[in-house]
């Protein structure tokens, strides 16, 4: 237990140099990119004096080294700064307006991809060499190669436009009122006492989650299959079967658990990637998440917002990675810290 | 011994039996769990479906209209807001001293019930309507107006030039009378006063010394903002205290979409009542052909044009510029790229605006006039063996996804002379404007939405020496400058018209900028939605919308 605490603290401390390196890279890359952010901000009629004034206000008249030192000092004092455009809102507010949407979509897509991937992977491994196995492997390749906007649009057309079963875009219906607590509409609706809002939020999540989940499940299918085949070939599986342990138990309680380590690694990586914003899904379903937001701010050279968002994500990825490592220790008793 | 053996036997059978029972119970338990989970999932799904349907039916009620758009609201502070859609929202939740009569370009009194112009247009006296209040209860007085205008100047946001470029001082004459003294007489100052930058705001709701981009307090308008979630939706409710014409619909909801395809699908799925700004041209044509929807088409005042850098060879040669103007095939661009949803434009002043003349058509014909272009190029020393080489730049996303096609169509029309070779290059927006201003690009494509509805706004910023530095175009002509300056101060409209006609003809002759097309605006509505008005003002008046 003590060693696990030490491990967690060590990992969290290691996040600091990681963020510093990443931030430094992003800082200088943004400045190397062509394009003057002040010109992108000001209207066409801005005078040279106005442009210089804004440049000074944003600290962009200083040399890069001083800008860097000022920014690092600000970040490590807990302040991500203000956006450089459109009202100069605090970066943390900009992120927090959009991150919950990305989180909700990520969780939804993740759940679908894992369930679908696990089921198809396990069945494929059980039915190795059969038509079912071939079919499921083909499904995984097709799923993974699908272009998300295409799949999304097909779902929107069939289920939204023709059958009118699901909404085609957005996070909730217009007349639903949900008080913002966490930004996760499924949770906030319950906290607001709006059961209708909860159901409505769930319904809006289905198509985007299915779209994202189906495409991502392709990775899991093949990984689960390969991992399961390795484990199912082990002697202890033969021994379990010889003892008369039910097959479902052999597969899901013993084999899958042992096959889970590489799958867990993939899950951690995928989830961290999802949190960075599924840009294509967000665009297709007009999901107001961080992916499209970050793309827009890169285009406008909004240095502070881009840098701040990267810092936020670096920390989040480090946290997800740490959680995955702790789960390793839980499912594999051989792993101890 | 026997009893011990029997006891052991009993124990064995007991454990075997209980284990069997436990296993049976475990199986039964896990089966039960699976059934329970399945039932929960089905109940949630059914509940969610009915919730969604219920909301759809509620939205179909007459008191709600849902507008879908791919535009965004960036900044709700009139002192810093400077984009089209935010101005549209501000125009529905606030008001200025004057506002445009729908379907005309006539400015009628709004918050100012009367006004007077003195000293040849240098002094404007505005008499406010009495008893008007903001949402926070603050009364609209001359002090509040003075505070609001001075706040814009003090904060120096993007649109502050509307005040800084024109206004010398603002004074309070009495509780409801404001005196604005200009730096110099301005003929179109009434149009300037109608822009959202001049909308009064309450000093008790807006900060004096910083921008309030998230402030939903608004001004004094037919609606107020009940809620706003960035990039998702905005809910407007009818302002019960509005002095003027009451909105025809109680609630307007604006839903924001990321792209035109999602907007179209939302309309077809019934999620929105109106699709406004901006559907793809192909979607507009397709929806028109379906016959299910009502399409409202209006002549917009936004224009697209080609900028020729007169400081760079060979574009410093007037003959070359004239040849490019002659060879341009506007019809092809409007038909092939925009499927007829745009109109060819032959002046920087949009068609439909007073003083507009088809100056480029007068000089070069409807186009493409390849014979004239070839003749001009030959005079400039070019031929089929000695081709004119040009670099045409565009920006891929700022003006929509059709931009690459526009550039390709221009290239094609110029190369049809057989004497021009065009290389197309692109840069994304931030880099594009940086290169334009600071490095100088040979030929660029730009667009313009008017700040105020007056020919001055379509000519002065482009052609007056120094004012056009933002274009990277150093065009300068003393005669042009004089006409533009005189037109700014002339109060008489016919004098201004004459001057602007001269400007347009000289523009066509010198051709530093070549107009291409003028935008039409399209609004697609479900059947039964009425009241949509699209005019050169281009901002949708939500208070006129209603369901039959």
Interface residues (C-beta under 8 A of the other chain):
Chain A: X33 X34 X35 X36 X37 X39 X40 X41 X42 X43 X44 X45 X46 X47 X50 X53 X85 X86 X87 X88 X89 X97 X98 X153 X156 X157 X160 X161 X164 X165 X166 X167 X168 X169 X170 X171 X173 X174 X175 X176 X177 X180 X195 X196 X197 X199 X200 X202 X203 X204 X206 X282 X283 X284 X285 X286 X287 X288 X292 X293 X299 X300 X301
Chain B: X44 X47 X48 X49 X50 X51 X52 X54 X55 X56 X58 X59 X64 X66 X74 X75 X76 X77 X80 X82 X156 X158 X159 X161 X211 X212 X213 X214 X227 X229 X230 X231 X232 X233 X235 X253 X255 X256 X257 X258 X259 X261 X262 X265 X266 X268 X269 X270 X271 X397 X427 X428 X429 X430 X431 X432 X433 X434 X435 X437 X438 X461 X467 X470
